[in-house]
């Protein structure tokens, strides 16, 4: 073969290799794909086992290869292969499948590579979320359920930095079978109650948990959530929870704290009649005004028996003159002598009453008010 022929053949082979590498294609039309995606776009894929992968387009987890190159035929097949291979934590795919034993540093300029890591942080944000995915923890697995809540059966409540942290808190508690996560607040449950829609709640239940018994254990916790609809401060007053209801105006101050602390602070303030709680900030109100409803990120509460509003209270009117008889006259007033009355005389009401009234009113005497 001539030198010219060899050069042309080599150039064609190199061109074919580059084309295949730069333009990986998903052979399965139903699987995850980065086609028509921008570099560093992220999508999620839930495997047959319900374990989830976070896919990053045009990037590569470089290094930490596990075994040799694999040829499963599709990106979806590459992800499923990782899911069933012990020790696999990530993949890189160029048409060939590279399994990874860890999640190494990310090369963000590998436009010819689709990469993915296993078990990303769970989320219910957006449509491409973790709904239905199974999240592994050190103490069992949890299934994510977005936009729904198992009402009641509160075991405890605590602040958590994110949804994953909330799930791990539950996993570490042997009595916890479910969590409801809402804007940084984590509600632990000891049984599964009835499941209801609640857009603001991210739920995760322990895999294998069953529904609550027909006669649930009475709740003893005072943990507050919008699902329960009522919060009793017991000796500190009653409030009705108004989920998604924001009473406009009439603000008298704001504090930071939990929803429970928000209501208790309002209860301790005689001027406060309602609150609006938004992501840890409590807005106290001195009147229960009409407001917006259906505001999912606002938790409202109002006194069941509203106290008089400080903005409309009127001062008591002081009488202009005494309206009751004086029991003890002032020392400066000399009491007139009482006229003698003939016991044998026949009283004439029309004539005797005026003189008696005049005597009781102390005639022209001047009353000196006490200090």
GICORMO-V216485 format. One record per residue. N is the residue number from 1. SS is DSSP state (alpha for helix, beta for strand, coil for the rest). OMEGA is omega in degrees with one decimal (* if undefined). NEAR is the number of other C-alpha atoms within 8 Angstrom. Layout:
n=N ss=SS omega=OMEGA near=NEAR
n=N ss=SS omega=OMEGA near=NEAR
//
This chain:
n=1 ss=coil omega=-177.7 near=4
n=2 ss=coil omega=178.5 near=5
n=3 ss=alpha omega=-179.3 near=6
n=4 ss=alpha omega=-179.9 near=6
n=5 ss=alpha omega=179.1 near=8
n=6 ss=alpha omega=-178.7 near=9
n=7 ss=alpha omega=-179.4 near=8
n=8 ss=alpha omega=179.7 near=8
n=9 ss=alpha omega=179.7 near=8
n=10 ss=alpha omega=179.6 near=8
n=11 ss=alpha omega=178.6 near=8
n=12 ss=alpha omega=179.6 near=8
n=13 ss=alpha omega=179.5 near=8
n=14 ss=alpha omega=179.3 near=8
n=15 ss=alpha omega=179.5 near=8
n=16 ss=alpha omega=-179.1 near=8
n=17 ss=alpha omega=-179.0 near=8
n=18 ss=alpha omega=180.0 near=8
n=19 ss=alpha omega=-179.2 near=8
n=20 ss=alpha omega=-176.8 near=10
n=21 ss=alpha omega=-175.7 near=11
n=22 ss=alpha omega=-175.0 near=10
n=23 ss=coil omega=174.9 near=7
n=24 ss=coil omega=-179.0 near=11
n=25 ss=coil omega=178.2 near=8
n=26 ss=coil omega=-178.2 near=12
n=27 ss=coil omega=177.9 near=7
n=28 ss=coil omega=-176.8 near=7
n=29 ss=coil omega=-176.3 near=5
n=30 ss=coil omega=-175.1 near=4
n=31 ss=coil omega=178.2 near=8
n=32 ss=coil omega=-178.1 near=10
n=33 ss=coil omega=173.5 near=7
n=34 ss=coil omega=176.1 near=8
n=35 ss=coil omega=-178.5 near=6
n=36 ss=coil omega=175.0 near=4
n=37 ss=coil omega=176.5 near=7
n=38 ss=coil omega=176.6 near=8
n=39 ss=coil omega=179.0 near=9
n=40 ss=coil omega=169.6 near=9
n=41 ss=coil omega=-179.0 near=8
n=42 ss=beta omega=173.1 near=8
n=43 ss=beta omega=179.6 near=9
n=44 ss=beta omega=178.0 near=12
n=45 ss=beta omega=176.7 near=9
n=46 ss=beta omega=-176.9 near=10
n=47 ss=coil omega=179.5 near=11
n=48 ss=coil omega=-179.9 near=6
n=49 ss=coil omega=-174.9 near=6
n=50 ss=coil omega=169.4 near=9
n=51 ss=coil omega=-173.4 near=13
n=52 ss=beta omega=174.8 near=15
n=53 ss=beta omega=170.3 near=14
n=54 ss=beta omega=-178.0 near=13
n=55 ss=beta omega=175.0 near=12
n=56 ss=beta omega=-176.5 near=13
n=57 ss=beta omega=176.6 near=15
n=58 ss=coil omega=179.6 near=15
n=59 ss=coil omega=-175.0 near=17
n=60 ss=beta omega=167.5 near=13
n=61 ss=beta omega=-169.3 near=14
n=62 ss=coil omega=177.5 near=8
n=63 ss=coil omega=179.7 near=6
n=64 ss=coil omega=-179.4 near=9
n=65 ss=beta omega=-179.6 near=9
n=66 ss=coil omega=-177.9 near=9
n=67 ss=coil omega=-178.3 near=5
n=68 ss=coil omega=179.1 near=6
n=69 ss=coil omega=-179.4 near=8
n=70 ss=beta omega=-179.7 near=9
n=71 ss=coil omega=-177.6 near=9
n=72 ss=coil omega=175.3 near=10
n=73 ss=coil omega=179.5 near=9
n=74 ss=coil omega=176.1 near=12
n=75 ss=alpha omega=176.8 near=15
n=76 ss=alpha omega=178.0 near=10
n=77 ss=alpha omega=177.6 near=9
n=78 ss=alpha omega=179.0 near=15
n=79 ss=alpha omega=179.0 near=12
n=80 ss=alpha omega=178.0 near=10
n=81 ss=alpha omega=176.9 near=9
n=82 ss=alpha omega=-176.7 near=13
n=83 ss=alpha omega=-177.2 near=12
n=84 ss=alpha omega=-179.9 near=6
n=85 ss=coil omega=-179.2 near=7
n=86 ss=coil omega=177.1 near=6
n=87 ss=coil omega=-178.7 near=6
n=88 ss=coil omega=-178.3 near=13
n=89 ss=coil omega=-177.7 near=12
n=90 ss=beta omega=177.5 near=15
n=91 ss=beta omega=165.7 near=16
n=92 ss=beta omega=-173.7 near=14
n=93 ss=beta omega=177.0 near=13
n=94 ss=coil omega=-163.7 near=12
n=95 ss=coil omega=166.2 near=12
n=96 ss=coil omega=-174.5 near=10
n=97 ss=beta omega=178.6 near=14
n=98 ss=beta omega=177.4 near=12
n=99 ss=beta omega=-176.5 near=15
n=100 ss=beta omega=179.8 near=14
n=101 ss=coil omega=177.8 near=11
n=102 ss=coil omega=177.3 near=9
n=103 ss=coil omega=-177.5 near=10
n=104 ss=coil omega=-179.7 near=8
n=105 ss=coil omega=-175.0 near=6
n=106 ss=beta omega=171.4 near=8
n=107 ss=beta omega=-173.8 near=9
n=108 ss=coil omega=-178.0 near=9
n=109 ss=coil omega=179.2 near=7
n=110 ss=coil omega=-172.4 near=9
n=111 ss=coil omega=-177.0 near=10
n=112 ss=coil omega=-173.7 near=11
n=113 ss=coil omega=166.5 near=15
n=114 ss=beta omega=-177.0 near=14
n=115 ss=beta omega=-178.0 near=15
n=116 ss=beta omega=174.1 near=13
n=117 ss=beta omega=-177.1 near=12
n=118 ss=beta omega=175.0 near=11
n=119 ss=coil omega=174.2 near=11
n=120 ss=coil omega=178.5 near=8
n=121 ss=coil omega=-178.3 near=6
n=122 ss=coil omega=178.7 near=11
n=123 ss=coil omega=172.0 near=9
n=124 ss=coil omega=176.7 near=11
n=125 ss=coil omega=174.1 near=6
n=126 ss=coil omega=-179.2 near=5
n=127 ss=coil omega=179.3 near=5
n=128 ss=coil omega=-171.7 near=7
n=129 ss=coil omega=-175.5 near=10
n=130 ss=coil omega=-177.7 near=12
n=131 ss=coil omega=-179.5 near=9
n=132 ss=coil omega=-178.9 near=8
n=133 ss=coil omega=176.5 near=11
n=134 ss=beta omega=-176.4 near=11
n=135 ss=beta omega=178.2 near=12
n=136 ss=beta omega=173.7 near=8
n=137 ss=beta omega=178.7 near=9
n=138 ss=coil omega=-177.5 near=6
n=139 ss=coil omega=176.5 near=6
n=140 ss=beta omega=-177.1 near=9
n=141 ss=beta omega=-179.6 near=10
n=142 ss=beta omega=177.1 near=13
n=143 ss=beta omega=-178.3 near=12
n=144 ss=beta omega=176.6 near=15
n=145 ss=beta omega=-175.2 near=11
n=146 ss=beta omega=173.7 near=11
n=147 ss=beta omega=178.2 near=12
n=148 ss=beta omega=-176.4 near=13
n=149 ss=beta omega=170.6 near=13
n=150 ss=beta omega=-173.8 near=11
n=151 ss=coil omega=174.5 near=11
n=152 ss=coil omega=177.6 near=9
n=153 ss=coil omega=-179.9 near=13
n=154 ss=beta omega=178.4 near=12
n=155 ss=beta omega=-178.6 near=10
n=156 ss=beta omega=175.7 near=9
n=157 ss=beta omega=-178.5 near=10
n=158 ss=beta omega=173.5 near=7
n=159 ss=beta omega=176.6 near=7
n=160 ss=coil omega=-173.7 near=10
n=161 ss=coil omega=177.6 near=7
n=162 ss=coil omega=-177.0 near=7
n=163 ss=alpha omega=-179.8 near=13
n=164 ss=alpha omega=178.3 near=8
n=165 ss=alpha omega=178.0 near=9
n=166 ss=alpha omega=179.7 near=13
n=167 ss=alpha omega=-179.8 near=11
n=168 ss=alpha omega=176.5 near=10
n=169 ss=alpha omega=177.7 near=8
n=170 ss=alpha omega=-178.3 near=13
n=171 ss=alpha omega=-178.5 near=14
n=172 ss=coil omega=-179.6 near=7
n=173 ss=coil omega=-175.1 near=7
n=174 ss=coil omega=-179.0 near=7
n=175 ss=coil omega=-174.9 near=5
n=176 ss=coil omega=179.5 near=13
n=177 ss=coil omega=-175.0 near=15
n=178 ss=beta omega=173.8 near=14
n=179 ss=beta omega=169.4 near=15
n=180 ss=beta omega=-176.4 near=14
n=181 ss=beta omega=-178.0 near=13
n=182 ss=beta omega=174.9 near=9
n=183 ss=coil omega=175.6 near=5
n=184 ss=coil omega=178.9 near=11
n=185 ss=beta omega=-174.6 near=10
n=186 ss=beta omega=-179.3 near=13
n=187 ss=beta omega=179.7 near=12
n=188 ss=beta omega=-177.7 near=14
n=189 ss=beta omega=177.8 near=15
n=190 ss=coil omega=176.1 near=11
n=191 ss=coil omega=178.0 near=11
n=192 ss=beta omega=175.4 near=15
n=193 ss=coil omega=178.2 near=10
n=194 ss=coil omega=-177.3 near=8
n=195 ss=beta omega=-179.2 near=9
n=196 ss=beta omega=178.6 near=8
n=197 ss=beta omega=174.9 near=7
n=198 ss=beta omega=-172.9 near=8
n=199 ss=beta omega=-176.0 near=8
n=200 ss=beta omega=-174.0 near=8
n=201 ss=beta omega=171.9 near=12
n=202 ss=beta omega=-175.5 near=16
n=203 ss=beta omega=172.3 near=15
n=204 ss=beta omega=-179.8 near=12
n=205 ss=beta omega=178.7 near=12
n=206 ss=beta omega=-179.2 near=12
n=207 ss=coil omega=-177.6 near=8
n=208 ss=coil omega=178.2 near=4
n=209 ss=coil omega=179.2 near=8
n=210 ss=coil omega=-178.7 near=6
n=211 ss=beta omega=-179.9 near=8
n=212 ss=coil omega=177.1 near=9
n=213 ss=coil omega=-177.1 near=5
n=214 ss=coil omega=175.3 near=4
n=215 ss=coil omega=-174.5 near=4
n=216 ss=coil omega=176.7 near=7
n=217 ss=coil omega=-179.5 near=5
n=218 ss=coil omega=-179.8 near=5
n=219 ss=coil omega=177.7 near=7
n=220 ss=coil omega=-178.7 near=4
n=221 ss=coil omega=175.4 near=7
n=222 ss=coil omega=179.8 near=6
n=223 ss=coil omega=-176.0 near=8
n=224 ss=coil omega=169.8 near=9
n=225 ss=coil omega=-177.5 near=6
n=226 ss=coil omega=-178.9 near=10
n=227 ss=coil omega=-176.8 near=8
n=228 ss=coil omega=173.8 near=9
n=229 ss=coil omega=178.6 near=10
n=230 ss=beta omega=177.3 near=9
n=231 ss=beta omega=-177.8 near=11
n=232 ss=beta omega=177.6 near=8
n=233 ss=coil omega=176.7 near=9
n=234 ss=alpha omega=-175.5 near=6
n=235 ss=alpha omega=-177.1 near=4
n=236 ss=alpha omega=174.8 near=8
n=237 ss=coil omega=-178.6 near=9
n=238 ss=beta omega=175.6 near=11
n=239 ss=beta omega=173.1 near=13
n=240 ss=beta omega=179.3 near=11
n=241 ss=beta omega=-179.1 near=12
n=242 ss=beta omega=-174.8 near=11
n=243 ss=beta omega=178.1 near=13
n=244 ss=coil omega=-178.0 near=13
n=245 ss=coil omega=-178.9 near=14
n=246 ss=beta omega=177.5 near=12
n=247 ss=beta omega=-175.5 near=13
n=248 ss=coil omega=173.3 near=8
n=249 ss=coil omega=177.4 near=6
n=250 ss=coil omega=-178.9 near=9
n=251 ss=beta omega=176.3 near=9
n=252 ss=beta omega=178.3 near=9
n=253 ss=beta omega=179.4 near=7
n=254 ss=beta omega=177.6 near=9
n=255 ss=beta omega=173.7 near=8
n=256 ss=beta omega=178.9 near=8
n=257 ss=coil omega=178.3 near=9
n=258 ss=coil omega=178.4 near=8
n=259 ss=alpha omega=178.6 near=11
n=260 ss=alpha omega=179.6 near=8
n=261 ss=alpha omega=177.5 near=8
n=262 ss=alpha omega=-178.0 near=14
n=263 ss=alpha omega=-179.7 near=11
n=264 ss=alpha omega=177.6 near=10
n=265 ss=alpha omega=176.3 near=8
n=266 ss=alpha omega=-177.9 near=13
n=267 ss=alpha omega=-179.3 near=11
n=268 ss=alpha omega=-179.3 near=7
n=269 ss=coil omega=-174.9 near=7
n=270 ss=coil omega=178.9 near=8
n=271 ss=coil omega=-171.7 near=10
n=272 ss=coil omega=-179.8 near=14
n=273 ss=coil omega=-177.6 near=17
n=274 ss=beta omega=176.2 near=15
n=275 ss=beta omega=167.2 near=16
n=276 ss=beta omega=-175.7 near=14
n=277 ss=beta omega=-176.2 near=13
n=278 ss=beta omega=172.6 near=9
n=279 ss=coil omega=174.7 near=8
n=280 ss=coil omega=176.7 near=9
n=281 ss=beta omega=-175.5 near=11
n=282 ss=beta omega=178.0 near=14
n=283 ss=beta omega=-177.3 near=12
n=284 ss=beta omega=-174.3 near=14
n=285 ss=beta omega=176.4 near=15
n=286 ss=coil omega=175.4 near=14
n=287 ss=coil omega=178.6 near=10
n=288 ss=coil omega=-179.4 near=10
n=289 ss=coil omega=171.2 near=8
n=290 ss=coil omega=-179.3 near=6
n=291 ss=beta omega=179.5 near=8
n=292 ss=beta omega=173.6 near=10
n=293 ss=coil omega=179.9 near=7
n=294 ss=coil omega=177.4 near=7
n=295 ss=coil omega=-165.9 near=9
n=296 ss=coil omega=-176.6 near=9
n=297 ss=coil omega=179.8 near=8
n=298 ss=coil omega=172.3 near=13
n=299 ss=beta omega=-179.4 near=16
n=300 ss=beta omega=175.8 near=15
n=301 ss=beta omega=179.3 near=13
n=302 ss=beta omega=177.0 near=13
n=303 ss=beta omega=177.4 near=12
n=304 ss=coil omega=172.3 near=7
n=305 ss=coil omega=-173.1 near=5
n=306 ss=coil omega=173.6 near=7
n=307 ss=coil omega=176.6 near=8
n=308 ss=coil omega=-177.9 near=7
n=309 ss=coil omega=179.6 near=11
n=310 ss=coil omega=-177.2 near=7
n=311 ss=coil omega=-177.8 near=6
n=312 ss=coil omega=-178.7 near=6
n=313 ss=coil omega=-179.7 near=7
n=314 ss=coil omega=177.7 near=4
n=315 ss=coil omega=178.4 near=4
n=316 ss=coil omega=-179.2 near=4
n=317 ss=coil omega=178.9 near=4
n=318 ss=coil omega=-179.1 near=4
n=319 ss=coil omega=-179.0 near=6
n=320 ss=coil omega=179.9 near=4
n=321 ss=coil omega=-180.0 near=4
n=322 ss=coil omega=-179.5 near=6
n=323 ss=coil omega=178.5 near=5
n=324 ss=coil omega=-175.9 near=4
n=325 ss=coil omega=-179.9 near=5
n=326 ss=coil omega=-178.2 near=5
n=327 ss=coil omega=-176.9 near=4
n=328 ss=coil omega=179.5 near=4
n=329 ss=coil omega=176.6 near=7
n=330 ss=coil omega=179.9 near=8
n=331 ss=coil omega=-176.5 near=5
n=332 ss=coil omega=-176.3 near=5
n=333 ss=coil omega=177.5 near=9
n=334 ss=coil omega=-178.2 near=6
n=335 ss=coil omega=179.8 near=5
n=336 ss=coil omega=178.1 near=6
n=337 ss=coil omega=-179.0 near=4
n=338 ss=coil omega=-179.6 near=5
n=339 ss=coil omega=178.3 near=4
n=340 ss=coil omega=-177.9 near=4
n=341 ss=coil omega=177.0 near=4
n=342 ss=coil omega=-176.5 near=5
n=343 ss=coil omega=-177.6 near=4
n=344 ss=coil omega=-177.6 near=4
n=345 ss=coil omega=176.7 near=5
n=346 ss=coil omega=-177.4 near=4
n=347 ss=coil omega=174.7 near=5
n=348 ss=coil omega=-175.6 near=6
n=349 ss=alpha omega=-174.3 near=6
n=350 ss=alpha omega=-177.1 near=6
n=351 ss=alpha omega=-173.6 near=7
n=352 ss=alpha omega=-175.1 near=9
n=353 ss=alpha omega=-178.8 near=8
n=354 ss=alpha omega=-179.3 near=8
n=355 ss=alpha omega=178.7 near=8
n=356 ss=alpha omega=178.8 near=8
n=357 ss=alpha omega=179.4 near=8
n=358 ss=alpha omega=-179.9 near=9
n=359 ss=alpha omega=-178.6 near=10
n=360 ss=alpha omega=-179.3 near=7
n=361 ss=coil omega=174.2 near=6
n=362 ss=coil omega=175.4 near=9
n=363 ss=coil omega=-176.5 near=7
n=364 ss=coil omega=-178.1 near=4
n=365 ss=coil omega=-179.3 near=7
n=366 ss=coil omega=177.8 near=5
n=367 ss=coil omega=176.8 near=7
n=368 ss=coil omega=-177.3 near=6
n=369 ss=coil omega=177.8 near=5
n=370 ss=coil omega=179.1 near=3
n=371 ss=coil omega=* near=2
//
